[in-house]
């Protein structure tokens, strides 16, 4: 929210989910990723634009005749932003722990700028809403534990998941909190369930070097265990994880490369927002996060 308030990018909806940040974040956090002592403070410029670029490419390829499943979505605002751009898929699903989902649904019910777009995009029978799930014709929130894919599939199907539609799964800093076996099961389930699908995974990489080890130690001091960090050792290990679990094609690039691919006029604009004197730290941070994506494509999209 702080990055949005300073002007890194526009998100008129984040204010309804996140209170105004009292602390000022370092510029390298807003532009790229976290300082080793922080983890996954949401909403960094390169992450938001990099993930958004892939999502929009998928929506264009399928002409929005698809569905998106946002895994571990938290307080994400993508549904509302896509609606504003007239880019909604046929159905947009979010999954997170029931406790997180309950908080999000409470915010939606109590804030008209959030509930109104859901009502506007809804057609058909009455909208279903209870403390741990919300189901409208275009948007659903499901309370589930991603470590148990059979339970996840059952809940998604109750909310009209269509396995025959091209499906995009998005996981941002999610798989790293699961054991390698649990994330493998989730990726295998997705690859075997949808004939045409793409997965986007954003998380740590190059975690075996000294800088990565400091990040892990800082997290452990805060009782935060990265259960799947062994799969974040390199871009190759990230790609292999996807290929070994049923995906046909996989790519991975670090966030420094993503940053260099972004429209340079806008990069210049954001670099003028705050003075960044630790360029070396910024580059190190960016080299320790990556975006990976993989596809399974029976209809040659």
C-alpha positions, 0 to 999 in steps of 0.5 A: 500500500505504501508503494501505491501511495507513493505512485509506483503503480495504481491500485485503487482497491488496496486501501480497502484491505490494508491499513495505511503503512506507518513505517516507510519501506526502503526504495529497493523493497518497493521496486524489487523485493524484500530486504533480507530482514523482511519477507514478501511485503506485498506489492513490489513494482517488478513483481506486480508488473512481471506477474501482470504481464504474464496474466494479461498474455494468457487472457489475450491468448484465450480471449478471456475465455478461461479461468484463473485460480489464484492460490494463496491469494491473501488480500490480492486485488487483481479481480477488481483491477481486471474488471476495470480493464474489461479483462475478466476471465469467465471465472476468477477463483481465489484460495487461501486459509479459511481464516484469511478468507473470512477476513477478506469476505468481511472487508468485501461485505462492509465496503461498497467499492469492493462488493459493487463490482462483484454484483455488477459482474454477477448474473443468474441465481442469487450470490452465495456468501458465508463466513468462509466462502463467496460464490458469484458467477464471475468471482469465487473465494474458497477457504481451503488448505493447498496442501490437500489437493483432493479437498481443494478440487472438491471445493473448487468444483462446488464453486463451478470450476470447469476443468475443460476451460483453459486455466491459469494458476497463480502462486506468489510466495506460496509454494516455498511455505510447503514441503517439496512433496506438498508443492509437488502434489499440488503442481501434479494435481493441476497438470493432470486436471486441466488439459490446457493450463499455465502456472505462474510461480513467484518466489525465492531463488539462488538461496544456497549462496551467502546472501540467501543463507542470511535471508533464511537465518533472518526468517528463522529468527522470526519463527518463519520456516521456508519448508520448500526452500531446497527447491529454490536453489537455482533457476534450473531447480525451479524449472525442473520442479515444474517439468518433473510434475507434469508440465510440458514447457517451463521457464524461469528468470530472476527479477533483475532480468524482469526489471530490465525487460519492463518498459524503460520509460516507466522504470525511469519514472519510478526511479525518480520517485525515491533516491536509491543509494544501495544499487548493489543491494538492490541487484542482490535482492532482485537476483534472489527472487524469480518468476517461473511459468510453465504450460500444458497445452493440448490445443496449441494456444 
